[in-house]
Amino acid sequence: REYHSIMSRPEGSKPPDLFYDETEARKYDSSSRMINIQREISNRAIEMLGLPTDRPSYVLDVGCGSGLSGLALEEAGHYWVGCDISASMLDVANQRENEKGDLMKHDMGQGLPFRPGTFDGVISISALQWLCYSDSNDQNPIHRLNKFFSSLYMVLKKDARAVLQFYPETSEQAVVIAQAASKVGFAGGVVIDYPNSSKAKKYYLCLSFERAFKVPGALGTGSGAAPVGVQVVGRDRGQMSRSNKPHRAPVKSKDWIVKKKEQRVKQGKEVKSDSKFTGRKRHAGF
């Protein structure tokens, strides 16, 4: 699940449960380079979750694969549940000694099957972009993104965050994903670490319920202080768009009446002439 420009993307070849078969799962888990990359990404995601350091947290790992990200969660002292659509990947993960983790086979595009307010945080490593592809006519990427983010919104505790690392095929795809999160009410944004590197560049969608939430600073940007990428403003975004709509005169006001009369004149209808009383409110006792 690590992509470079010289490599073909697996999402366009097969659905994930077929692409990550037994051979691919073993290959994925036996590469020391891949293991190091996944550990680095997982630790970065855990860092951006901002979990308490004085006690363990309960974290959901979406698209957990062979359990490398779950291992990082355990090393950080947390309990976790991992879900993945690939049975072969889960078989590899089951062979690890997961003292603090549980595994389940599940398609995240169908929503997350957990009770509301279950998790202190959610991470996802190199999996989110799979929702943007369909392998059958009954799979709509927009619907699958909406189901995922709607359920993610439900299963998080109200003070929790989600950090979802992904590999968008295009910048437009990153915008589509971020907008899907915004639509259900999340605040946050996309942080792009090492944005000028073709190999080290990583995208993280950081989400919170807090309207004033500021995403962590990106790495490798020079200053390291400012996030780079798409901002998600949740419900505030809808309020902003409504404020940009053309101003409408209040119903029954003078401007409203004059406009209505102009419309009727254009329709060839007879209307009364304006006077000083046009649009004037009557007193309560009139």
N, C-alpha and C positions, 0 to 999 in steps of 0.2 A: 504493500500500500504506500510505498514511497515512489513518487513520480518525478522524472526529469524530462526535459524537452526532447531528449533523444529516444525516449522510451514511449511505446504505445500505451494508451490508457486502457485498463482492463474493463472499465464500465461499459464501453461500447461493444465488447466482444460477447460476454455472457452475463447472466444475472449472478449476483455474488455467491449464492448458495451452490452454483455450478462451477463458477470460476475457481473458488477456493475449495477444490477437491482435496483428497488425501495427499496427493503429490505436491500440490501448491502449498498446502498448509505446512507440510514438513519442510519444504524449501524456505518458506517464510520464517519458520521458527529456528532453522539451523544456521542462518546467515548471521555471523557476528556483527557485520555492518548494520544489518536491518535491526537487530536487537538493540544496538547502541543508539540508533536513530529513534526508535520507538521509546526507549527509556528517556532520552533527552526531551522528546515531545511531551511525553506523559508527565514528567517532572515539571515542565514549563506550564502545562495545563493545571496541574495541582497547585502550583504556586499562585496562578492567577485566580483560583477559586477563593483564596483568602480565608481558608478554614481556620478555626481556632487551633492554637498550638498546644494548649494545655489539656486537651481531651480528644479522643478519637471521634471521627464523624462517620456517618453512614452515606456512602456515595454510590451512585448508579454509573456504570460504565457501559455506554451504548455503542454497540459494534465492538465488543471486547476482543474479538478475534482469538488468538492463541493465549491470551491472558497476560501479555507483557505489561499492558497498562494496569491491570489488576495487581500485578506484582509490585509495581511502583507505588500503588495506593497502600499496599500492605507495608512496604518499607517506610512509608510516611506515617504509619501507625493507624490507618483507617480501616473500617469494615466496608465491604463493597458487594454489589451484585452486578454481574456482567450478563448482557444479552447479546446474541449474535444470530444471524440467519444461517450461517454455515455450520453444519454438523461436524464437518472435518476439523474446522478450526476449534470448535468446542471440545472435540476429542483430545486434541493436543493440550488445550487448557486444563482439561480434567486430569491430565497426567502430572500436572504440577501439584505440589503440596500447598494448596490454598487453605491456610488456617483461618483466614478472615473473610473469605469470599465464597459466593455461590454463583452458579451459572445456569442459564436457561436459554433455550432455542426460541428465538422470536424475531419477527420482521418489524423493525422500527417504523416502517411506513404504514403499519396498521395501528399505530398508536402504542403507548406504553401501558402495560396491564398492571398498574400498581395503584394503591389507594392514594387519595389526595394527601398532600403534605407529608410524604414518606421520607424524602431524602434531604440531607443537609447540603448536597451538591451533586452535580452531574458533569461527567466528562465524556468526551467521545474523540477517538483518535483515528483519523484517516477513513471515516465511514460516511459522514454526512452527505458527501457529493453523490453517493449512490442513489439517493432519493430523487435526483434530477434525471434519472434514466428509467425507461420502461421497457419491459421485454414482452408485453402483451397488451392487447387493446383495452383491457379493463384496468390498466395501471396508468393513472394520470399523475404526473410528477407534482403538479400544484396541489392536488388533493392529498397526496401522500405527505408533502411538506406540511400542509395545514394540519393533518391528523397528528403528525409527529409533534409539532410545536404546541398544539392545543393540549395534548396529553402531557408534554413536558411542563407546561405552565401549571398543570394540576398537581403533578407528583412532587414538585419542589415545595419545601417549606418557604414561608414568606420572606425569610431573611437569607435564603439560599441563592446561589449563583450557578450558572452553567457555563462551561468553557468547552467549546466544540471545535476541535482542529479539523480542517478539511482541505481538500485540493480542488478548487474550482477550475473547470476547464477554460473559462473565460471570466473577465471581470464582470460581465453581465450576469453570469451565473451566480457570482458572489452576491450581487445586488438582489437577485431573485430570492436567494436563501435568506438574506438579512431582512428583506421586506416581509417574508413569510413569518419570521419571528416577531417583527413589529406588529403585524396584523392581529396577533392574538393578545398583545398587550405588553410584550417585553420591552425593556429599555436596554441600551448597550451599544455595541458596535463591533466591527471587524478590525482586529489588530493584525498587522502584517509585519512579522519579524523579518529582518534582513531583506527589505523590499527590492534592493538593487542586485541581489544575488540569484542567479537562475537555479542553483542547487540548494541553497540554505533557506530560501524564502518559504515561510510558513504562514498560513492563514488561521486565525483563531476567532471564532464568533463568541464574544463574551456577553452574557445576558444576566439581567437582574430585574427585580420588581421595582427597584427604587427609581423614581423619575429623575433624580439628580445624579444617578450613577455615572461615574466617569471610568471608562475602560482603562486598563493598565497601559503604561507606555510601551511602545514597540522597541524591540532590540535591533541594533544594527542600523539605526537611522541617523547616527551622528550625535544628536543630543540625547537620545534615549528617553526623552520626556513626553513626547507627544504621540498619541495613537495615530496610525495611518490606516485609511480605508473608509469603509462605509459606516456612517453613523446610523443607529437605530434609535428612534425616539418614542416608539410605542404610541400610546394614545395621544400624547402631545402632538404627534405628527398630524393626526386628523384634525386637531384643533387649529394647527397652523394652516392647513389647507383650507379649512372653512373660513378663516380670517381673510384669505386672499380672494374670496369670491366677490363679485360685484355687489355694491351696496344696494339694497332694496328699500324703497320707501315704506314706512309702516302703513298697514292697511287702514283706509279711511282718512289718512292724512291728506293735506291739500295737494301735495305732489302726486300722491297715489290717485286722487280723484282726477286731476288734470291729465295724467297719463291715460287713464281709462277713457276719458272723454275724447282724447286725441285718437285712441284706437277705434272708438265708435264712429268718429267722423270719417276715418279712412275706410270704414266698412260701409259708408254711405247712409249711416243712421242719423236721425235728428237728435241733437243734444241742446240743453239749455246753455245760455251764455254764462261765462264766469262773472261773479260779483264779489263784493267785499265779504260776503257771507260764505263763499265757497270753502269748504273744508274746516270751517270754524266749529268748534265743539259747543254744543248746547249746554246751558247750565242745568244742574240736576233737577231744579224745580220747573223747568220750562215745559 
